[in-house]
């Protein structure tokens, strides 16, 4: 006689147990066979979510730091004319922006020697503890002079209001500028650069629209109209079209250094592109105040986690509305927090 029994296993599902018998009794080795199916493969564990990248703050100098810094500059010649005021004349030489094609300067800090260095256009300037002449809350100022000359190299570092991951640096160099047949003079070059922690390309949102509240920090215009820098009264900067476009409109005013009053008002607009895969931003500026027509360019990055901060260096060229003549350009940084 032959029969089959089916039982359930609590662990493996169903197990088939087959018993064979011949005649009235079975031998001790009666051929009992147990067939166990293979253990099913465990369900794969879910892929762990990668941790969010961490970002040091810009002013964290607890170790070595190195930054690729977009930078803009202006330069002019101060030529000495007489022993009576005003002592020298100003000759505008122009300006340029480094970062428009991302030929950026390199800004670095060596922790062991507490030395800051900045490199651009084939030159490097280094500033150590002995060059620190003033330290305020949120600012560091370094100065190196060339002995027995009016030449100097000055570096200033500033924390920017509300910004954690991007900060401002300025460098002013004063070098001899003597040409045949002319009196002695100084070539004064002022550079504005941004340094900090750019957003990793993998951490930049790949879609959505984002709004940044802007703040503008400019150099003071040189010449007879150099009474103060320009500031943003109101405005908004948008990054849109799947993180591909940057646009903005800013209401600006020139503010007197002496009285704090607004000397002239106007509006500028921004238009440019964002490359999220490389975190590069660039574009152009246009606008006007009651006195000037502005044109210019900007370049920069997103900074901090998920592009929480925006930093652009700017150069503004000016023409007088009255007669169309050119005035010395202005350099600036434009930052925002979303």
Phi, psi and omega in degrees: 000147183222131177214162185234132176251139176246129176236160177256140173260135179287339187259318190249008185095228182261140177238130178269124179246119183248126178242128179249140179218141178235136179066209186275346182209162181252148176289158178302331178259046192298017174073024177299130183232130176247122180253118182252121179292159180296148178294128180296145179297137180296149176298131182301140177291144179297143178297126182295143176291125182297144180294149177294139179296147178260149183231126173286153175286159184299320185270021177274104181248039179279355178204183178297142178226152176212134185227138165269118193243117170296142189215144172234153182218156167229161180208150177208166179251128169262111183249123183288136189243327185195179177268005180246153178305143010271010174075328181209161174250158178253128177242113182288134179247344175120199183197170180203167179234131177253124187125343178300321172249020178057040165270082193267162174278162178246123178242133187216159176227128176257113188293319185300320181259358182054044185246132173261143176221148176225133184234134177195150176052035176081005179238153178230133174245134180239140182228122181250184181304326181290344179267354181285116182250346177204137178223116177246176176293113179086006177220148173227135181232126180240146180216131174235126179253150173267121187305136174063024177220164173275007183283147181200166177221122186233133179236131177230138180239133186230132163286140180257140184305129179073349182270135178251327191251355177226141182222169185252140170232144173231146176226128176238121177248141178235113185233152181300137178226083180249127177240153181305132177080003180240156178288165181298149179207174179236132171273114182255119180242125178246125180243135171249129178220153178253141177220156182154211188242093179299149177296133174298142181303325180289345183258358179279127177304139183265000178206169177104171177240136184229143183242135180239136175271116192270152168229139185244131175238118184238161168287161173279136177299140176278160177095192185294343179260018185275042185280351181173167180275171177259146179225160178271123172279318177200163179160178182204141175240132182244136168247122192215189179055051180066042179062034182251335186236146172235130179220159178187156175227128184234130170271119186240162176210144173273129186247129182294135174297326190275309187259342184077005181274157179278126183266327177203152183233160177183197183215140174232152178236149179243145174209129181190193185239153175239133175247093185296333181291337179237358182054055176238132180233135177204160179173195185234163181230144173214161179159190182200154168246188179293347184240332190232155162258131182251141164224158180178183179225162175217159177206150180175202185217168160270146184231150174078179184298132176058028180065041185290340180230152181239137177221125181231140167263146190224142166236129181246123175258146188232143170232138178292132177297328187296312184227002178079003180288153183275146173243161181304144180287170179236140171255155185202166165237145180235116182237158179202157178235137182263000000 
